[in-house]
Amino acid sequence: MTNEKSQQVFEDTEMNQILEELLAKDEPITARAVARLHPKLSAASSITRHPARVKMLEHYQQRQEQYRHWSGKLSKQSKAVTSVAMADKDLRIAELEKQVALLTASHVAMIRAVGEMGGFSKWAQFFADYRESRLELERLGALPLAVVSQISASGWKK
């Protein structure tokens, strides 16, 4: 069984390389095209009947679709217009990153203030029904981290 798993990884690696080549050459990405180029797979059905291979094929087909979409847009524009548009998008991304950082910092400060006033349990109850939102806030670092200390008869312990 170990041999089958290692061979599976090997086949996926080969298929990945073939898909990357097709994408780079902008050749249509199909199961037949991959099977034609693959040294071990002789039929498209070897790809379409295998869930992991199908998923990989679909992923690369989507990438090719996006690539062609943007490539078509860029070919209709001059280099100067494209450069200006890219610069504008870079500025917009930087602006949005600053806004996210500011909102994250203000969110952490707001939660701390609510917690200090004793209202954190109400805030937590509100977000209990919004698990995905809480997880996203955690991922963004927008929830404060607290050090929990245990009280004992001899005083504070950390």
DODREN-165136 format. One line per field, with one value per atom (N, C-alpha, C): x negated, y negated, z; residue in three letters; residue number from 0. Coordinates in pm, 1 decimal. Each point is the difference from the previous one (the first is absolute). Layout:
residues N
px	[X;...]
py	[Y;...]
pz	[Z;...]
lomar	[ALA;...]
pafi	[NUM;...]
This chain:
residues 158
px	[-82.3;82.3;-85.8;-114.4;-89.9;-46.9;-27.1;-44.6;107.1;127.6;109.5;10.0;-14.5;8.8;-113.9;-122.3;-112.5;13.9;54.2;20.9;108.7;104.4;106.6;-56.0;-86.0;-61.7;-83.1;-72.5;-83.6;86.0;112.3;89.2;58.2;38.8;54.4;-106.4;-123.8;-108.8;-17.7;3.4;-12.8;117.6;119.0;118.3;-7.1;-46.8;-15.2;-95.3;-111.8;-96.6;61.6;76.0;66.5;100.1;77.0;98.8;-67.8;-111.1;-74.8;-50.2;-48.7;-48.0;113.7;114.3;115.3;43.5;-2.4;39.0;-99.2;-129.1;-102.8;6.6;32.2;8.9;137.0;92.2;138.0;66.5;-28.3;67.6;121.9;106.9;120.9;-29.1;45.6;-20.7;122.0;-20.7;105.7;-59.1;87.1;-45.9;-73.3;48.0;-67.0;-139.6;-12.9;-131.7;-98.7;45.2;-87.1;-36.6;97.7;-25.5;-97.0;10.9;-89.5;-145.2;-20.3;-135.0;-52.5;88.8;-39.2;-67.1;-114.5;-71.0;67.5;86.8;60.7;150.3;65.7;145.0;25.0;75.2;21.3;139.2;90.6;137.7;48.5;84.3;57.4;83.3;58.9;82.5;-83.5;-131.5;-88.1;-4.8;32.0;2.9;141.8;96.0;138.1;65.3;-51.4;57.2;-70.7;-103.6;-78.3;28.4;67.7;42.8;-112.5;-116.2;-109.1;-51.7;-6.8;-45.8;102.3;126.8;105.6;-8.4;-17.9;-8.5;-119.9;-113.7;-118.7;24.0;61.3;29.7;91.8;105.1;94.1;-68.6;-88.8;-73.6;-81.4;-69.8;-81.0;86.0;114.2;91.0;51.3;29.7;42.9;-112.9;-121.5;-114.7;-17.6;14.4;-15.1;109.4;120.6;110.2;-29.2;-48.3;-35.2;-115.1;-100.0;-114.7;45.5;82.9;47.1;86.5;78.9;84.0;-87.8;-100.6;-87.3;-91.0;-43.5;-85.0;75.3;127.2;82.7;18.6;19.2;14.9;-128.3;-114.0;-127.6;-38.0;32.6;-38.5;75.4;114.1;79.1;-47.2;-89.6;-47.3;-147.5;-39.8;-141.2;-78.6;-132.4;-83.5;11.7;8.6;9.0;129.2;111.3;128.1;-2.4;-57.6;-9.6;-86.3;-113.2;-89.2;69.9;74.0;72.7;106.4;70.6;104.0;-61.8;-114.9;-67.1;-46.9;-54.5;-45.0;117.8;112.6;120.7;47.9;-3.9;42.7;-95.6;-130.3;-97.2;26.9;30.1;32.4;127.9;98.2;126.4;-20.4;-82.6;-29.8;-69.0;-98.1;-70.9;97.7;90.6;99.9;91.8;44.9;87.7;-72.9;-127.9;-77.9;-13.1;-18.2;-5.5;133.8;109.5;132.1;25.2;-40.4;17.6;-80.8;-122.8;-83.4;64.8;51.6;66.1;125.5;82.0;122.7;-31.4;-103.5;-39.8;-41.8;-84.6;-45.5;116.9;90.5;112.6;95.1;14.1;86.5;-55.5;-130.7;-63.0;20.2;-21.1;17.5;144.8;95.3;141.2;35.8;-49.2;29.6;-62.4;-119.7;-64.0;80.8;45.5;78.5;130.0;66.6;123.6;-30.0;-110.1;-38.5;-30.6;-67.9;-33.5;124.4;103.1;124.0;91.9;-46.9;79.3;97.1;-9.0;96.6;-50.0;-116.0;-55.4;88.4;62.7;85.0;117.4;54.8;109.5;-50.2;-121.0;-58.4;-20.3;-51.9;-23.1;132.2;106.1;131.8;48.9;-19.0;42.4;-69.5;-130.9;-75.6;9.0;68.5;16.1;72.1;95.5;74.4;-74.3;-112.0;-75.9;-141.1;-5.4;-127.3;-98.4;46.9;-88.0;-58.5;80.8;-49.0;-107.6;23.1;-99.8;-130.5;11.1;-120.6;-76.8;72.2;-64.9;-66.5;67.2;-60.1;-127.5;1.9;-120.2;-111.3;35.0;-99.5;-63.7;79.5;-50.2;-77.6;6.6;-66.7;79.0;130.8;84.2;61.6;-34.0;47.7;-117.3;20.9;-111.3;-38.5;-127.1;-49.3;-10.6;41.5;-3.6;-82.2;-75.4;-72.7;91.9;23.1;88.7;-87.1;30.9;-76.1;89.7;-59.6;76.0;-23.3;106.7;-10.5;-13.1;-98.0;-15.0;-4.8;-6.0;-3.7;-124.7;-109.0;-124.6;-10.4;95.0;-4.1;17.6;-40.2;13.8;-106.0;38.8;-94.3;13.9;-110.1;3.6;-46.5]
py	[120.5;-120.5;-125.5;5.6;-114.5;-31.3;104.9;-17.6;-68.1;38.5;-62.0;-148.2;-37.3;-140.3;-80.0;54.9;-74.5;-12.8;104.3;-8.8;-102.8;-7.2;-97.9;-141.8;-27.8;-132.0;-27.4;101.8;-12.7;-33.6;71.4;-26.9;-141.2;-40.8;-134.5;-104.4;27.8;-92.8;-12.6;112.6;-2.5;-74.1;27.7;-66.9;-149.2;-35.9;-141.1;-69.0;64.9;-57.6;-16.6;99.4;-7.8;-114.6;-11.6;-108.1;-137.2;-12.0;-126.5;-34.3;101.3;-22.5;-44.9;67.9;-38.1;-142.7;-34.8;-134.9;-102.3;29.6;-93.4;-19.5;105.5;-7.9;-48.4;-15.6;-38.3;96.6;128.2;104.0;44.4;40.2;40.8;112.5;-20.0;98.0;91.6;121.4;101.6;130.9;91.4;131.8;70.9;-14.7;62.6;-56.6;-130.9;-62.3;49.2;10.9;48.1;145.7;83.5;142.8;18.7;-83.0;7.5;-25.0;-91.6;-37.0;80.8;66.0;72.4;132.6;30.3;123.8;128.1;-10.4;120.2;11.1;-107.9;2.4;-4.5;97.3;5.4;-46.0;-12.1;-37.3;-114.3;-82.6;-111.8;49.6;118.2;53.3;31.8;20.0;21.3;-125.9;-111.0;-127.6;-28.6;16.2;-38.8;92.0;121.8;91.8;-7.6;-80.6;-9.5;-136.9;-4.4;-128.0;-102.2;42.8;-94.8;-57.7;84.0;-47.9;-95.2;32.9;-88.0;-136.8;1.4;-125.9;-82.8;66.5;-70.0;-55.8;79.6;-43.8;-122.9;5.7;-112.6;-125.4;17.5;-114.2;-69.3;77.2;-58.0;-57.6;60.2;-56.6;-137.1;-13.5;-129.9;-101.9;42.5;-90.3;-46.0;92.9;-36.0;-97.9;21.7;-90.2;-141.1;-9.0;-130.6;-63.2;80.1;-49.7;-56.7;74.9;-44.9;-125.6;-6.4;-118.4;-124.1;8.5;-114.9;-24.7;102.7;-14.4;-72.5;35.9;-66.2;-147.4;-31.3;-140.0;-78.0;62.5;-68.9;-20.0;95.9;-13.3;-112.5;-37.8;-108.3;-137.5;-1.7;-126.2;-19.2;-125.5;-26.9;28.4;11.5;25.3;-114.0;-122.8;-115.0;5.6;30.4;7.7;115.5;111.5;115.7;-33.1;-68.2;-37.5;-92.7;-96.1;-92.5;75.6;90.2;77.7;86.3;61.3;82.7;-86.1;-116.9;-89.8;-43.9;-31.8;-38.2;114.7;120.6;116.0;24.3;-19.2;14.1;-101.6;-123.4;-103.5;35.6;50.1;37.3;114.7;97.5;111.8;-51.0;-88.7;-56.2;-76.8;-75.9;-75.6;94.3;106.5;96.3;72.9;30.4;64.7;-92.2;-130.1;-95.9;-5.7;0.4;-4.1;124.7;115.4;123.3;-7.1;-49.3;-12.4;-95.5;-113.0;-96.4;59.5;65.0;60.9;111.8;76.2;106.5;-58.4;-103.2;-62.9;-61.6;-66.7;-63.0;106.4;111.3;107.9;61.1;21.8;54.0;-96.9;-129.9;-100.2;-3.7;10.7;-2.6;121.5;116.7;121.6;-9.3;-53.0;-16.7;-95.0;-110.2;-96.6;63.9;73.9;67.2;101.1;73.7;98.7;-63.3;-113.0;-68.2;-51.5;-31.4;-48.5;115.4;123.1;115.4;48.9;-48.0;38.6;102.3;56.8;94.8;123.8;42.9;119.4;-25.6;-121.7;-34.1;-1.8;-53.9;-2.9;143.2;86.7;139.5;70.4;-31.2;58.7;-42.9;-126.0;-51.1;77.0;21.8;67.2;152.0;54.1;145.3;54.7;-75.2;42.1;-30.5;-67.3;-40.4;59.8;131.9;70.8;-36.5;-3.6;-30.6;-140.7;-93.9;-136.7;-3.4;73.1;5.5;59.9;108.4;64.2;-94.2;-75.6;-95.7;-112.6;-47.1;-102.2;53.2;125.1;61.2;6.5;41.1;10.8;-134.7;-103.6;-135.4;-58.1;66.7;-52.4;-112.4;-0.7;-108.0;30.4;112.5;30.6;-12.6;-65.3;-17.7;132.0;10.2;115.8;-40.2;87.2;-31.6;105.3;-45.5;91.9;33.2;127.9;43.7;39.0;-58.2;29.7;70.7;88.5;73.5;-63.5;-18.1;-58.7;113.4;-15.0;99.2;-72.4;72.4;-59.2;-85.3;34.7;-75.6;-119.0;-20.1;-115.4;42.7;-85.9;25.1;98.8;86.5;90.7;-22.4;10.3;-11.0;126.4]
pz	[0.0;0.0;0.0;68.0;0.9;-140.6;-78.5;-136.4;-84.9;19.4;-74.1;32.4;127.5;38.2;-61.5;4.8;-55.7;-150.5;-67.5;-143.9;-31.0;84.4;-20.0;3.9;96.3;10.6;-124.0;-47.0;-119.4;-120.5;-16.6;-112.8;7.9;117.9;15.7;-32.5;36.3;-30.8;-150.9;-68.4;-146.5;-63.3;50.1;-54.3;26.7;118.7;34.0;-97.1;-31.8;-94.8;-138.3;-42.4;-130.9;-2.1;106.2;8.0;0.3;70.7;1.2;-140.5;-72.7;-136.9;-91.5;9.2;-81.8;31.3;127.2;41.0;-55.0;12.5;-47.3;-151.4;-72.6;-146.7;-46.9;93.7;-27.5;-97.7;17.3;-76.8;79.6;-67.2;72.1;99.9;120.8;105.9;4.5;-46.4;0.4;50.5;36.9;45.4;-113.6;-122.1;-114.9;-21.8;12.4;-19.8;105.1;123.2;107.2;-24.1;-35.2;-24.2;-116.7;-102.9;-115.8;39.3;97.6;40.8;117.9;70.7;120.7;-36.5;60.0;-34.5;50.3;100.9;57.4;-21.7;-28.3;-22.1;-150.1;-48.8;-144.6;-42.3;96.4;-34.5;88.2;-59.9;74.7;117.9;-13.5;108.5;123.7;-17.2;115.5;86.4;-59.3;72.2;49.2;-88.1;34.4;102.1;17.2;98.8;134.7;10.4;124.0;62.6;116.0;58.7;20.0;46.6;23.8;-131.6;-102.9;-131.3;-61.8;15.7;-52.2;67.1;129.7;75.0;-47.9;-20.3;-47.9;-140.3;-86.2;-136.3;1.6;80.4;8.9;53.2;97.7;55.3;-109.9;-79.3;-107.0;-112.2;-25.8;-99.4;44.8;129.2;52.8;-9.0;34.3;-10.8;-143.7;-96.6;-140.0;-43.2;48.1;-32.6;52.4;124.1;56.1;-77.6;-31.4;-75.6;-134.1;-70.8;-131.6;12.0;106.4;22.4;13.5;88.4;21.5;-119.2;-64.4;-117.6;-111.2;-16.7;-101.2;30.7;127.5;38.7;-26.7;35.0;-14.5;-145.7;-86.7;-140.2;-69.2;54.0;-58.6;46.1;100.3;55.1;-33.9;-4.7;-22.8;127.7;-13.0;117.4;100.4;-48.8;89.7;82.2;-65.5;68.7;100.9;-40.3;89.4;121.0;-23.2;109.8;98.0;-50.5;86.1;80.3;-66.7;69.6;109.6;-28.3;100.7;117.4;-28.7;106.2;86.8;-65.2;73.6;89.7;-51.6;79.6;115.9;-22.4;108.8;110.3;-39.3;98.5;76.1;-72.1;62.4;99.1;-37.0;89.9;125.9;-16.1;116.0;90.0;-62.3;76.2;77.5;-64.2;67.2;111.8;-19.9;106.3;121.3;-24.2;111.1;72.6;-75.6;60.5;85.2;-49.6;76.2;128.9;-6.6;120.3;100.8;-48.7;88.1;62.4;-81.6;52.1;99.2;-27.1;91.8;134.2;-3.3;124.0;76.4;-71.3;69.2;54.8;-69.8;46.6;128.6;2.6;120.8;116.3;-24.1;105.8;48.9;-92.1;37.1;85.7;-39.0;77.7;138.5;8.6;131.5;87.5;-59.3;77.0;49.4;-86.5;39.5;110.3;-14.2;100.8;134.0;-1.9;125.4;71.4;-76.6;60.8;39.1;-18.8;41.4;-103.8;-120.6;-102.1;-99.4;25.2;-95.5;-15.2;108.0;-10.1;-94.8;1.2;-92.0;-144.7;-17.2;-133.9;-49.1;86.4;-36.4;-31.5;74.7;-27.3;-137.8;-32.6;-130.1;-111.7;14.0;-104.3;7.7;99.1;10.3;-122.9;-52.0;-119.0;-129.7;10.4;-118.0;6.0;7.2;15.9;-111.0;-124.5;-113.4;13.8;48.0;19.3;107.6;109.5;107.1;-49.0;-77.1;-52.6;-92.3;-80.2;-89.7;79.0;106.2;86.0;65.9;43.3;58.2;-103.9;-122.1;-107.2;-31.7;6.7;-27.2;117.1;114.3;119.4;64.0;-23.3;50.2;136.0;58.9;134.6;96.1;113.0;93.3;66.2;29.0;74.3;145.8;88.3;142.3;72.8;99.4;86.1;116.0;20.6;107.1;118.6;113.8;121.6;99.5;76.7;101.1;136.1;76.0;132.1;101.2;87.5;106.3;134.2;103.8;134.4;18.9;-67.2;19.7;-95.2;-88.0;-89.6;-145.2;-92.5;-143.1;-48.2;-89.1;-67.7;-148.5;-68.2;-147.4;-61.4]
lomar	[MET;MET;MET;THR;THR;THR;ASN;ASN;ASN;GLU;GLU;GLU;LYS;LYS;LYS;SER;SER;SER;GLN;GLN;GLN;GLN;GLN;GLN;VAL;VAL;VAL;PHE;PHE;PHE;GLU;GLU;GLU;ASP;ASP;ASP;THR;THR;THR;GLU;GLU;GLU;MET;MET;MET;ASN;ASN;ASN;GLN;GLN;GLN;ILE;ILE;ILE;LEU;LEU;LEU;GLU;GLU;GLU;GLU;GLU;GLU;LEU;LEU;LEU;LEU;LEU;LEU;ALA;ALA;ALA;LYS;LYS;LYS;ASP;ASP;ASP;GLU;GLU;GLU;PRO;PRO;PRO;ILE;ILE;ILE;THR;THR;THR;ALA;ALA;ALA;ARG;ARG;ARG;ALA;ALA;ALA;VAL;VAL;VAL;ALA;ALA;ALA;ARG;ARG;ARG;LEU;LEU;LEU;HIS;HIS;HIS;PRO;PRO;PRO;LYS;LYS;LYS;LEU;LEU;LEU;SER;SER;SER;ALA;ALA;ALA;ALA;ALA;ALA;SER;SER;SER;SER;SER;SER;ILE;ILE;ILE;THR;THR;THR;ARG;ARG;ARG;HIS;HIS;HIS;PRO;PRO;PRO;ALA;ALA;ALA;ARG;ARG;ARG;VAL;VAL;VAL;LYS;LYS;LYS;MET;MET;MET;LEU;LEU;LEU;GLU;GLU;GLU;HIS;HIS;HIS;TYR;TYR;TYR;GLN;GLN;GLN;GLN;GLN;GLN;ARG;ARG;ARG;GLN;GLN;GLN;GLU;GLU;GLU;GLN;GLN;GLN;TYR;TYR;TYR;ARG;ARG;ARG;HIS;HIS;HIS;TRP;TRP;TRP;SER;SER;SER;GLY;GLY;GLY;LYS;LYS;LYS;LEU;LEU;LEU;SER;SER;SER;LYS;LYS;LYS;GLN;GLN;GLN;SER;SER;SER;LYS;LYS;LYS;ALA;ALA;ALA;VAL;VAL;VAL;THR;THR;THR;SER;SER;SER;VAL;VAL;VAL;ALA;ALA;ALA;MET;MET;MET;ALA;ALA;ALA;ASP;ASP;ASP;LYS;LYS;LYS;ASP;ASP;ASP;LEU;LEU;LEU;ARG;ARG;ARG;ILE;ILE;ILE;ALA;ALA;ALA;GLU;GLU;GLU;LEU;LEU;LEU;GLU;GLU;GLU;LYS;LYS;LYS;GLN;GLN;GLN;VAL;VAL;VAL;ALA;ALA;ALA;LEU;LEU;LEU;LEU;LEU;LEU;THR;THR;THR;ALA;ALA;ALA;SER;SER;SER;HIS;HIS;HIS;VAL;VAL;VAL;ALA;ALA;ALA;MET;MET;MET;ILE;ILE;ILE;ARG;ARG;ARG;ALA;ALA;ALA;VAL;VAL;VAL;GLY;GLY;GLY;GLU;GLU;GLU;MET;MET;MET;GLY;GLY;GLY;GLY;GLY;GLY;PHE;PHE;PHE;SER;SER;SER;LYS;LYS;LYS;TRP;TRP;TRP;ALA;ALA;ALA;GLN;GLN;GLN;PHE;PHE;PHE;PHE;PHE;PHE;ALA;ALA;ALA;ASP;ASP;ASP;TYR;TYR;TYR;ARG;ARG;ARG;GLU;GLU;GLU;SER;SER;SER;ARG;ARG;ARG;LEU;LEU;LEU;GLU;GLU;GLU;LEU;LEU;LEU;GLU;GLU;GLU;ARG;ARG;ARG;LEU;LEU;LEU;GLY;GLY;GLY;ALA;ALA;ALA;LEU;LEU;LEU;PRO;PRO;PRO;LEU;LEU;LEU;ALA;ALA;ALA;VAL;VAL;VAL;VAL;VAL;VAL;SER;SER;SER;GLN;GLN;GLN;ILE;ILE;ILE;SER;SER;SER;ALA;ALA;ALA;SER;SER;SER;GLY;GLY;GLY;TRP;TRP;TRP;LYS;LYS;LYS;LYS;LYS;LYS]
pafi	[0;0;0;1;1;1;2;2;2;3;3;3;4;4;4;5;5;5;6;6;6;7;7;7;8;8;8;9;9;9;10;10;10;11;11;11;12;12;12;13;13;13;14;14;14;15;15;15;16;16;16;17;17;17;18;18;18;19;19;19;20;20;20;21;21;21;22;22;22;23;23;23;24;24;24;25;25;25;26;26;26;27;27;27;28;28;28;29;29;29;30;30;30;31;31;31;32;32;32;33;33;33;34;34;34;35;35;35;36;36;36;37;37;37;38;38;38;39;39;39;40;40;40;41;41;41;42;42;42;43;43;43;44;44;44;45;45;45;46;46;46;47;47;47;48;48;48;49;49;49;50;50;50;51;51;51;52;52;52;53;53;53;54;54;54;55;55;55;56;56;56;57;57;57;58;58;58;59;59;59;60;60;60;61;61;61;62;62;62;63;63;63;64;64;64;65;65;65;66;66;66;67;67;67;68;68;68;69;69;69;70;70;70;71;71;71;72;72;72;73;73;73;74;74;74;75;75;75;76;76;76;77;77;77;78;78;78;79;79;79;80;80;80;81;81;81;82;82;82;83;83;83;84;84;84;85;85;85;86;86;86;87;87;87;88;88;88;89;89;89;90;90;90;91;91;91;92;92;92;93;93;93;94;94;94;95;95;95;96;96;96;97;97;97;98;98;98;99;99;99;100;100;100;101;101;101;102;102;102;103;103;103;104;104;104;105;105;105;106;106;106;107;107;107;108;108;108;109;109;109;110;110;110;111;111;111;112;112;112;113;113;113;114;114;114;115;115;115;116;116;116;117;117;117;118;118;118;119;119;119;120;120;120;121;121;121;122;122;122;123;123;123;124;124;124;125;125;125;126;126;126;127;127;127;128;128;128;129;129;129;130;130;130;131;131;131;132;132;132;133;133;133;134;134;134;135;135;135;136;136;136;137;137;137;138;138;138;139;139;139;140;140;140;141;141;141;142;142;142;143;143;143;144;144;144;145;145;145;146;146;146;147;147;147;148;148;148;149;149;149;150;150;150;151;151;151;152;152;152;153;153;153;154;154;154;155;155;155;156;156;156;157;157;157]
